[in-house]
């Protein structure tokens, strides 16, 4: 029997042919310079095989030629317009090869990646081959790693294509094309005539792209609106007299902190008046630091950002290359539990030759092995990511990714770290404090998994009922800290939690909003923060102002689409039913968005030009002529804010006038595969964390001074003022001479809902002023940092002998007299 095998990539085709043939195959060229046909005899089944490949998706979908011009129709018509499926231009030579090879074959065996996207690509290959040979039998090989055992098993046990999974992907591709084209055309054709800065490139929309951008903008706005609140706490510690280095043991206050100084001072005075500490409880118990769970795609992306200093997309690209080369298992998986029959021994044995962790692997063979923990997810398709062979000659990013996967796998197969923890509870004048110590007994998995830290902490030997005099008893102050801007790892977590994209496409969606210049990745030390551009903020704010029940910038709509895709895969609904429901949802949203798109135009204009938000709904007609825009690119203003065009009027020619470039390719196919909030944590630290800079970059060109062009999140302690009535303030300008931007405090607290003005150029000059006018105590505080008064806390005592009972009344008296008396000490 002649069997035609088709892999998803040329590299996979060659590797599979090498394994099945035992290295004895002949190669033939095809019309494509990147693809070859490999012929061999497979002895285990007695069949003649030809192995070839595609390069991801073979076909592409588009509207008919009559609708490809951007001005050919109302974008709303694209929700119902016919869509054509055709072989892509790059795929024509591959198609001819498949047609030729299928004619003489009795079986077609699909070797695409074993996921939803792979099923759909397999269905495309099947359709082409059936045109040439309608009688050919179609099967698919299922495997998770390019290793001999799995490849031979897949070749000898082929199964049917999963039509439901292929249908789910088909539906998603069609829906994303319709949504992306309709909204992208509406946004681009409406915004470009009004803002010359935006005339280069399209202003794209994608159903995954916009919720992803929404997360970034939401966090940015939380940072901007944050107002720190001061708090006070009691710091209690003792220096152990028997410690060689006089190590200080700090006790945590059970109240953590309080926000009223008078309350804090009263509680502190009580502890100073009766400073003797009494041990009420000593708790000693074994403790563990859990070893990591088996590795999933999402966890790999998060680790890449936090630990390896790589973008999630780059890490996945590298992992896929390692998979193609036979070093890693399939890197796209949601599974975090190994099958009960999984062969750990052989994979651990392959790691014993490594000079860095080979000794640890050998230890696992000699009694150190413990079965990995089971997570909560199992996609029933692929095991967790793990090394399939030793790789000793890797360099650069490939080495970093492989080392992380190998160390994580070995750590999963090891034992939890073990320790002994002691917690001491004490009471000082009815105020409760506690301290915790740790002795690390067995490091176990920590010996190989260098990415986790667990450090012992010495604690003096306290006994219940013991009394002692603290070495230090201070009243300290701090303030609530702003949430930080999102990192890529944070964004991956939010997208995974909210069902935006799949585990394998999350990284691509993040890269898309960066490529579209809706978001700028800003490096600060070893951490990369995601900062929305002025256009990105304007778009999200505009859509939020429309007030959808299911906003385009929120994950609700896309989450429902993902849920319906799962239902199609599980055969609970059909492709047609899924598409009908989803199209009806987006039609309703589109109609409302178009009716109120002036709000989006208004917000974008206010952001990129720094002007006031229009309140007259007639100020911007849906298809009116655009006014002159300010200088600057997408960043619109500020030092080095891009090289977008200034001036210019009329309706620009949209990009891709004669081709359909309005679809944002926001579907959950895999990039690189050829497939087309909250309040700041209240910490007990004095001072403020460094403000996270915010970058802006012009759409029309690159920013040449990102560090100077960034709006800086400001954190100030500001006083409340009494409203002066319902008057409207006009003519407020910032220190740049620009009209000030108006915003509203959204954080819970006394100022929630209160309006304020900031710099009209995205806070370039740090201007700040309340809408109802500055309070008397703060009228000079908006252009310079707030100066804190000196602490009213007594100086730290060096030892218990230095704080005699005679000094306590003196200190209390000075506290009552005021801060000036303290400096007499």
Secondary structure, 3 states (H helix, E strand, C coil): CEEEEEECCHHHHHHHHHHHHCCCCEEEECCCCCCEEEEEEECCCCEEEEEEECCCCCEEEEECHHHCCCCCCCHHHHHCCCEEEEECHHHHHHHHHHHHHHHCCCEEEEECCCCHHHHHHHHHHHHHHHHHCCCCEEEECCCCCCCHHHHHHHHHCCECCCHHHHHHHHHHHHHHHHHHHHHHHHHHHHHCCCCHHHCCCCCCCCCCHHHHHHHHHHHHHHHHHCCCCEEEEEEEEEECCCCCCCCEEEEEECCCCECCHHHHHHHHHHHHHCCEEEEEEEEEEEEEECCCCCECHHHHHHHHHHCCCCCHHHHHHHHHHHHHCCCECCCCCCCCCCCCCCCHHHHHHHCCCCCCCHHHHHHHHHHHCCCCCCCCCCCCCCCCECECCCCCCCCHHHHHHHHHHHHHHHHHCCCCEEEEEEEEEEEECCEEEEEEEEEEEECHHHHCCCCCCCCCECCCCCCCCCEEECCEEEEEEEEECCCCCCEHHHHHHHHHHHCCCCCCCHHHHHHHHHHCCCEEEEEECCEEEEEECHHHHHHHHHHHHHCCCCCCCCCHHHHHHHHHHHHHHCCCCCHHHHHHHHHHHHHHHHHHHHHCHHHHHHHHHHHHHCCCCCCCHHHCCCCCCCCCCCCCCCCCCCCCCCCCCCCCCCCCCCCCCCCCCCCCCCCCCCCCCCCCCCCCCECCCCCCCCCCECCCCCCCCCCCCCCCCCCECCCCCCCCCCCCCCCCCCCCECCCCCECEEEECCCCCCCCCCEEEECCCCCCCCCEEECCCCCCCCCCCCCCCCCCCCCCCCCCCCCHHHCCHHHHHHHHHHHHHCHHHHCCC
